[in-house]
Amino acid sequence: MLKLIPGPPGYPIVGNLFDVRDEVPIQGLSSLADKYGPIYKLSFPNAFGGYEIVVISSVQLLEELSDEKRFHKVVSAGLDQLGGDGPQGLFRSSSEADPDWGQAHRVLVPAFGPLSIVDMFDEMHDIATQMILKWARKGPDHRIPVTEDFTRLTLDTIALCAMGYRFNSFYQEGMHPYVKAMISALTAANEPPSLFGILWNRTTGGKEKQLQEDRITMNTIANDVVRQRREHPTDKKDLLNAMIKGKDPKTGETMRTELITVNMVSFLTAGHETTSGLLSFAFTLLLKNPAAYERAQAEVDTIVGQGRVKVEHLKQFEYLNAVLRETLRLQPTAPAFSRGLQPGNDEAAPSLGGYAINRRTKILALLPRCHRDPEVYGADAHEFKPERMLDASFSRLPRSAWKPFGTGVRACIGRPFAWQEALLVMALVLQSFDLRLDDPSYELRIKQTLTIKPRDLYMHASPRNGMN
Ligand code: HEM
């Protein structure tokens, strides 16, 4: 006999909409998990198509949800609002059966593979050095706006590595029009709609006009970059050339311009906020844990010394790897992903963890909770302890204990890119500076757009001897 999923009772018309109206939605969902347990249900009003979401918070439930035969990716409301009509990029495609997703996946998987990413190292180093020089020039009294600078870094890096385009964010005060439009779209897509908005505009709560303008700006700029590359071809081994020149191994076809543009926009969006958040959280956690900070810096000093950080060094950074893993365990910067029943799943009574679910139910994996499951991580699951993520212990974890890059065939295609970039930047920063928090009593606070980042975080960087 299947059990009924618990959850807050909700109200007429708005359902549970106001139960998750936390400024940081992920924290609102987490508080509900405290009250209702590792699986609970929320219902949303007809204005949103009348659907329900089931939220899960344990490793055991995530393991079941990761079964690709039974469940698949469902596009979340926030992601859905970012796109418009026309083809969907890899990220937003609602089905693996979509021929556009299939083509882009087959063409891009090799372009995102570890070997291709190694070829991007020098360009990553170029942008990271711009940030290091800026911090050195500004000196130890400068209050570094950590998340802003890491966002400049990750955005410039993905734009240069993916399509040979320089935003030059470290050389200007204001933001490039693409960046302004993207921030505005991400903010609008994440804002909870007002009640008036819900009644007035059935699907987006009144944000459609702003989103529409932002999408046009982003698509026009990306389209221009694609056009220029077609007019002035290069041999550069980047993602843009992979899409322009690459033939789908299944159909032999090349990708049409419209699909290339939408995928470029996907990479610029998916490829920077998450990594910027990862770096910001990693340094916050290190600065709050001096023993871990010292061990990380000592590892860089031992392996690299005062010379140039090279790609060969990265695989030797066992502790830095553990720091990044532990950071994404506690603060998974893409904090949730949604799944639903596979269309071909013909279970007579669909279920999850012995609970009945509906065919249209979206199931949200709440990663900050799953990653702190005391059954797997013990009573100190909330503490930052990189040692538990060193290779030997990491490889012994249950399969679904750490899923910051999603799961299955729709897992993050950019993982090797993000990892190489984050390791390089950590190593360069630790090698070049001694860091301190602007406010030594800073307690981690979160801000959320589609991803999460530390809020109001500032630090100072004092150049070390022999800075490179
Ligand atoms: C998918 C996380 C970096 C491009 C995903 C998903 C997650 C994720 C959780 C699955 C989303 C879902 O199931 O709905 C992260 C994290 C990153 C990161 C935590 C950094 C720390 C990147 C980078 C790129 C990228 C650097 C591009 C250069 C993508 C794309 C997809 C994706 C295109 C969709 C793949 C598909 O559906 O076929 N990412 N990501 N990500 N990510 Fe990342």
Boltz pocket constraint, residues with backbone or C-beta under 6 A from the ligand:
constraints:
  - pocket:
      binder: B
      contacts: [[A, 73], [A, 74], [A, 90], [A, 91], [A, 92], [A, 105], [A, 158], [A, 266], [A, 267], [A, 270], [A, 271], [A, 272], [A, 274], [A, 275], [A, 278], [A, 332], [A, 333], [A, 334], [A, 336], [A, 337], [A, 338], [A, 403], [A, 404], [A, 405], [A, 406], [A, 407], [A, 409], [A, 410], [A, 411], [A, 412], [A, 413], [A, 414], [A, 415], [A, 417], [A, 418]]
      max_distance: 6.0
